[in-house]
Amino acid sequence: MKISIGTKIKQGPWGGGNLFAINLKDYLVKNGHQVVNNLEDSNIDIILITEPRRTSESSAYTHIDVENYLKYVNNSALVIHRINECDERKNTNYVNKYLIRANSIADYTVFVSEWLKNLYLDQGLNKRNNFVVPAGANKKIFNSINYMPWNKSEKLKIVTHHWGANWNKGFDIYQKLDEMIALSEYKNLISFTYIGNLPKNFTFKNSNVISPLAGEELSNEIKKHHVYLTASINEPSGNHHIEGAQCGLPLLFINSGGIPEYCQGYGVQFENYNFEDSLKELIQNYNIHLENNINYPFSAEKMSKEYEDLIFEMTENKEELLKKRIFTNKKTKLGAYAYNLKRNIRGLV
């Protein structure tokens, strides 16, 4: 099958959506599918919309591009819309409405968590053909090989990492932890390392800061620590804590967004008001949570297999899906001329 993934893949440290596209592409190619990231070919079977906002650096095409492709090139291609973003994550007020509009051309919709799915359904997204496929990280890179658990004679090393520098990534808690380290109760007990980008004009006083890392460099750095912390607010899923857990680290995670769906049973959950008590609980029961993490289930392989299964299911139900499309398929001569002219110009560049 020919599958188009709508992501401009970046090399090096980037966001979770970029890793999703890399992992899914590698899996699909390995299993005999042809993968592109454009709409140039006339024989695409599946179009996966990952970022329909033209202003995003990762967007390979928008939902409008997809609709024009269906109208003027290939109306039998099937469309999946993956939603992994929301206003609640960064305190914006336009993302949800935009994605709901973009979703009108989707035959199937995939969310990265039940929390995110319910959020969009409550705000009016079409209720048909909605699925949750959890995110996952590459186990060839993020695994517990060479990970050394806490021996309780050295400081407990806590780590987190983020590409994005929005305050909602958890900086209120990270700042609190940074301040705790200076207290007599903790200065010889714990340390904290932050890997990634920081908010503008923000600095840590007592913590280690490392520039963004990716791949094996990131994995190796995570494994130098003992506990993985995430305080990200309204995170639809997040890749960071998955990578930490797959490296073998017990999780200290906030009860917010889709994060508990990925972390429950593999560490200690906290709220803003009880962070310190939750940290103490994790320290007390470290070995129990360490053992539980051996069975951490979320991987890129599992995620990609679920996407492939959905693709096969869509193909089997193709005739019915095409009949039930709700967006307009009305063609105009002017629209066809403009679209084909645009395609021809792109082909010359």
C-alpha positions as CSV (number, residue, x, y, z in Angstrom):
1,M,0.0,0.0,0.0
2,K,1.1,3.6,-0.6
3,I,0.7,5.7,2.6
4,S,1.3,9.4,2.9
5,I,2.3,10.7,6.3
6,G,1.8,14.5,6.5
7,T,4.9,15.3,8.5
8,K,8.1,17.0,7.4
9,I,10.5,14.8,9.3
10,K,13.3,16.6,11.2
11,Q,16.7,15.2,12.1
12,G,18.0,15.6,15.7
13,P,16.0,16.8,18.8
14,W,12.5,17.7,17.9
15,G,9.0,17.1,19.3
16,G,7.0,13.9,19.8
17,G,5.1,14.3,16.6
18,N,8.3,14.0,14.7
19,L,9.3,10.8,16.5
20,F,5.9,9.4,15.8
21,A,6.3,10.0,12.0
22,I,9.8,8.4,12.0
23,N,8.8,5.3,14.0
24,L,5.6,4.7,12.0
25,K,7.4,5.2,8.6
26,D,10.2,2.8,9.6
27,Y,7.7,0.2,10.6
28,L,5.5,0.5,7.5
29,V,8.5,0.4,5.2
30,K,9.8,-2.7,7.0
31,N,6.5,-4.4,6.5
32,G,6.4,-3.8,2.7
33,H,4.4,-0.5,2.4
34,Q,5.5,2.5,0.4
35,V,5.6,5.7,2.4
36,V,5.7,9.3,1.2
37,N,5.2,12.7,2.9
38,N,3.4,14.6,0.1
39,L,0.4,14.4,-2.2
40,E,2.2,14.4,-5.5
41,D,1.4,10.8,-6.5
42,S,-2.0,10.0,-7.9
43,N,-2.2,6.4,-6.4
44,I,-2.0,7.1,-2.7
45,D,-4.1,4.6,-0.7
46,I,-4.0,6.2,2.8
47,I,-3.4,9.8,3.8
48,L,-2.5,10.4,7.4
49,I,-3.0,14.0,8.5
50,T,-0.7,14.7,11.4
51,E,-0.5,18.5,11.4
52,P,-3.0,20.4,9.3
53,R,-1.9,23.9,10.4
54,R,0.1,25.4,7.6
55,T,2.0,27.6,10.1
56,S,3.6,24.5,11.7
57,E,7.1,23.7,10.6
58,S,6.2,20.0,10.7
59,S,3.2,20.2,8.4
60,A,3.7,18.6,5.0
61,Y,0.2,19.5,3.9
62,T,-3.1,20.8,5.3
63,H,-6.6,19.4,5.4
64,I,-7.4,21.7,2.5
65,D,-4.6,20.2,0.4
66,V,-6.1,16.8,1.2
67,E,-9.6,17.8,0.3
68,N,-8.4,19.2,-3.1
69,Y,-6.4,15.9,-3.7
70,L,-9.6,13.9,-3.1
71,K,-11.6,16.2,-5.4
72,Y,-9.3,16.6,-8.3
73,V,-6.8,13.7,-8.2
74,N,-7.9,10.6,-6.3
75,N,-11.3,10.4,-4.6
76,S,-10.7,6.8,-3.4
77,A,-7.8,7.6,-1.1
78,L,-8.8,7.1,2.6
79,V,-8.0,9.6,5.2
80,I,-6.8,9.2,8.9
81,H,-6.6,12.3,11.1
82,R,-4.2,11.8,14.1
83,I,-5.0,14.3,16.8
84,N,-2.3,14.9,19.5
85,E,-2.8,18.6,20.3
86,C,-5.2,20.8,22.1
87,D,-5.7,24.4,23.4
88,E,-5.6,23.1,27.0
89,R,-1.9,22.2,26.6
90,K,-0.6,25.7,26.0
91,N,-3.5,27.9,27.1
92,T,-4.4,28.9,23.5
93,N,-8.0,29.4,22.2
94,Y,-8.0,28.4,18.5
95,V,-6.4,24.9,18.1
96,N,-9.4,22.8,19.0
97,K,-11.8,24.6,16.7
98,Y,-9.3,24.4,13.9
99,L,-8.7,20.7,14.3
100,I,-12.4,20.0,14.5
101,R,-12.9,21.8,11.2
102,A,-10.0,19.9,9.7
103,N,-11.4,16.7,10.9
104,S,-14.5,16.9,8.6
105,I,-12.5,15.2,5.8
106,A,-11.3,12.3,7.9
107,D,-12.7,8.8,7.4
108,Y,-11.0,7.6,10.7
109,T,-9.8,9.7,13.6
110,V,-7.0,8.6,16.0
111,F,-6.4,10.2,19.3
112,V,-3.3,9.6,21.5
113,S,-5.3,9.2,24.7
114,E,-8.9,8.7,26.0
115,W,-8.6,12.0,27.8
116,L,-8.0,13.8,24.5
117,K,-10.7,11.9,22.7
118,N,-13.3,12.8,25.3
119,L,-12.2,16.4,25.3
120,Y,-12.8,16.7,21.6
121,L,-16.1,14.8,21.6
122,D,-17.4,17.1,24.4
123,Q,-16.5,20.1,22.1
124,G,-18.4,18.8,19.1
125,L,-16.1,16.6,17.1
126,N,-17.9,14.0,15.0
127,K,-18.4,10.8,17.0
128,R,-18.0,8.3,14.1
129,N,-14.9,6.1,13.6
130,N,-12.9,7.4,16.6
131,F,-10.0,5.4,18.0
132,V,-7.3,5.7,20.6
133,V,-3.8,4.5,19.7
134,P,-1.3,5.1,22.5
135,A,2.0,6.6,21.5
136,G,5.2,4.6,22.0
137,A,9.0,5.0,21.8
138,N,11.6,3.0,19.9
139,K,12.8,0.1,22.1
140,K,16.0,-0.3,20.0
141,I,17.0,3.1,21.4
142,F,15.1,3.6,24.6
143,N,15.6,0.4,26.7
144,S,17.0,-0.6,30.1
145,I,20.3,-2.0,28.8
146,N,23.1,-0.7,30.9
147,Y,20.7,1.1,33.2
148,M,22.0,1.1,36.8
149,P,19.2,1.4,39.4
150,W,19.5,3.5,42.6
151,N,21.7,1.8,45.2
152,K,20.4,4.0,48.0
153,S,23.9,5.0,49.0
154,E,24.3,7.8,46.5
155,K,21.9,10.7,45.7
156,L,18.7,9.8,44.0
157,K,19.1,11.3,40.5
158,I,15.8,12.7,39.0
159,V,15.5,13.6,35.4
160,T,13.1,15.0,32.8
161,H,13.3,16.2,29.3
162,H,11.2,18.4,27.0
163,W,11.7,19.9,23.5
164,G,9.0,22.5,24.1
165,A,9.6,25.3,26.5
166,N,6.0,26.3,27.4
167,W,5.5,26.9,31.1
168,N,2.8,24.2,31.1
169,K,5.5,21.6,30.5
170,G,5.7,21.5,34.3
171,F,8.0,24.3,35.2
172,D,6.1,25.2,38.4
173,I,7.0,21.7,39.8
174,Y,10.5,21.7,38.3
175,Q,11.1,25.0,39.9
176,K,9.8,23.7,43.2
177,L,12.1,20.7,43.0
178,D,15.0,23.0,42.2
179,E,14.2,24.9,45.4
180,M,13.8,21.7,47.5
181,I,17.3,20.6,46.6
182,A,18.8,23.6,48.5
183,L,17.0,22.5,51.7
184,S,19.0,20.5,54.3
185,E,16.5,17.7,54.2
186,Y,17.2,17.1,50.4
187,K,20.6,18.5,49.4
188,N,22.4,15.2,50.2
189,L,19.5,13.0,49.1
190,I,18.4,14.1,45.6
191,S,19.6,15.8,42.4
192,F,17.7,17.0,39.4
193,T,18.6,17.2,35.7
194,Y,16.6,19.0,33.1
195,I,17.3,18.1,29.4
196,G,15.9,20.4,26.8
197,N,14.8,24.0,26.2
198,L,13.9,26.4,29.0
199,P,11.3,29.2,29.0
200,K,12.6,32.6,28.2
201,N,14.3,34.3,31.2
202,F,14.0,31.2,33.3
203,T,17.0,29.6,35.1
204,F,17.5,26.8,37.6
205,K,19.6,27.6,40.7
206,N,20.4,24.1,42.0
207,S,19.8,21.7,39.1
208,N,21.7,20.5,36.1
209,V,20.7,21.7,32.6
210,I,21.6,19.9,29.4
211,S,20.8,21.1,25.9
212,P,18.3,19.1,23.9
213,L,19.4,15.6,23.0
214,A,17.9,12.9,20.7
215,G,18.3,9.2,20.0
216,E,21.0,7.2,21.8
217,E,22.6,10.4,23.3
218,L,19.3,11.1,25.0
219,S,18.8,7.5,26.0
220,N,22.3,7.2,27.5
221,E,21.8,10.4,29.5
222,I,18.4,9.3,30.9
223,K,20.0,6.0,32.0
224,K,22.5,7.9,34.2
225,H,19.5,8.8,36.5
226,H,17.2,6.8,38.8
227,V,13.7,8.4,38.6
228,Y,11.9,10.0,35.7
229,L,9.7,13.0,36.5
230,T,6.9,14.6,34.4
231,A,4.8,17.5,35.6
232,S,3.5,18.5,32.1
233,I,0.0,19.9,32.4
234,N,-2.8,18.8,30.0
235,E,-0.4,16.7,28.0
236,P,-2.4,14.7,25.4
237,S,0.1,11.9,25.7
238,G,3.8,12.9,25.6
239,N,6.8,10.9,24.5
240,H,9.1,12.0,27.2
241,H,7.8,9.9,30.1
242,I,7.5,6.9,27.7
243,E,11.2,7.1,26.9
244,G,12.0,7.4,30.6
245,A,10.0,4.4,31.5
246,Q,11.4,2.3,28.7
247,C,14.9,3.1,29.9
248,G,13.9,1.4,33.2
249,L,13.3,4.5,35.4
250,P,10.3,4.5,37.8
251,L,8.0,7.4,37.1
252,L,6.9,10.3,39.2
253,F,4.0,11.7,37.2
254,I,1.4,14.4,37.5
255,N,-2.3,13.6,37.4
256,S,-3.1,15.7,34.4
257,G,-4.2,15.1,30.7
258,G,-3.4,11.8,29.2
259,I,-0.3,11.2,31.2
260,P,-1.9,8.8,33.8
261,E,-3.0,6.5,31.0
262,Y,0.7,5.9,30.2
263,C,2.1,6.0,33.7
264,Q,-0.4,4.4,36.1
265,G,1.1,1.3,37.7
266,Y,4.7,2.3,36.8
267,G,5.5,4.8,39.5
268,V,3.8,7.3,41.8
269,Q,1.2,9.9,40.8
270,F,1.0,13.3,42.3
271,E,-1.0,16.5,42.4
272,N,0.5,20.0,42.8
273,Y,-0.3,20.1,46.5
274,N,1.3,16.7,47.4
275,F,4.4,16.6,45.2
276,E,6.8,16.3,48.1
277,D,4.8,13.5,49.8
278,S,4.7,11.6,46.5
279,L,8.4,11.9,46.0
280,K,9.0,10.5,49.5
281,E,6.6,7.6,48.7
282,L,8.6,6.8,45.6
283,I,11.9,7.0,47.5
284,Q,10.4,4.6,50.1
285,N,9.1,2.1,47.6
286,Y,11.7,2.6,44.8
287,N,12.4,-1.1,44.3
288,I,8.7,-2.0,43.9
289,H,8.2,0.5,41.2
290,L,11.5,-0.5,39.6
291,E,10.3,-4.1,39.3
292,N,6.9,-3.0,37.9
293,N,8.7,-1.1,35.1
294,I,10.1,-4.3,33.6
295,N,6.6,-4.8,32.0
296,Y,6.1,-1.3,30.7
297,P,3.9,-1.9,27.5
298,F,4.1,1.2,25.4
299,S,6.4,0.9,22.4
300,A,6.7,2.3,18.9
301,E,6.3,-1.2,17.5
302,K,3.0,-1.8,19.3
303,M,1.8,1.7,18.2
304,S,2.7,1.2,14.6
305,K,1.1,-2.3,14.5
306,E,-2.1,-0.8,15.7
307,Y,-2.0,1.8,12.9
308,E,-1.3,-0.9,10.3
309,D,-4.3,-2.9,11.7
310,L,-6.5,0.2,11.3
311,I,-5.3,0.7,7.8
312,F,-6.2,-2.8,6.9
313,E,-9.6,-2.4,8.5
314,M,-10.2,0.8,6.6
315,T,-9.3,-0.9,3.3
316,E,-11.7,-3.8,4.0
317,N,-14.5,-1.2,4.7
318,K,-13.5,1.1,1.9
319,E,-16.7,1.1,-0.1
320,E,-18.8,1.9,3.0
321,L,-16.4,4.6,4.2
322,L,-16.5,6.4,0.8
323,K,-20.3,6.4,0.8
324,K,-20.4,8.0,4.3
325,R,-18.1,10.9,3.6
326,I,-19.6,14.1,5.0
327,F,-17.4,16.8,3.3
328,T,-18.4,18.2,0.0
329,N,-16.9,16.5,-3.1
330,K,-18.2,19.1,-5.5
331,K,-15.8,19.9,-8.3
332,T,-15.4,23.1,-10.3
333,K,-13.5,23.7,-13.5
334,L,-11.8,26.7,-12.0
335,G,-10.9,24.8,-8.8
336,A,-9.5,21.9,-10.9
337,Y,-7.5,24.3,-13.1
338,A,-6.0,26.1,-10.1
339,Y,-5.2,22.9,-8.2
340,N,-3.5,21.3,-11.2
341,L,-1.6,24.5,-12.0
342,K,-0.3,24.5,-8.4
343,R,0.8,20.8,-8.8
344,N,2.6,21.5,-12.0
345,I,4.4,24.5,-10.6
346,R,5.6,22.4,-7.6
347,G,6.8,19.8,-10.0
348,L,9.0,22.3,-11.8
349,V,10.6,23.6,-8.6
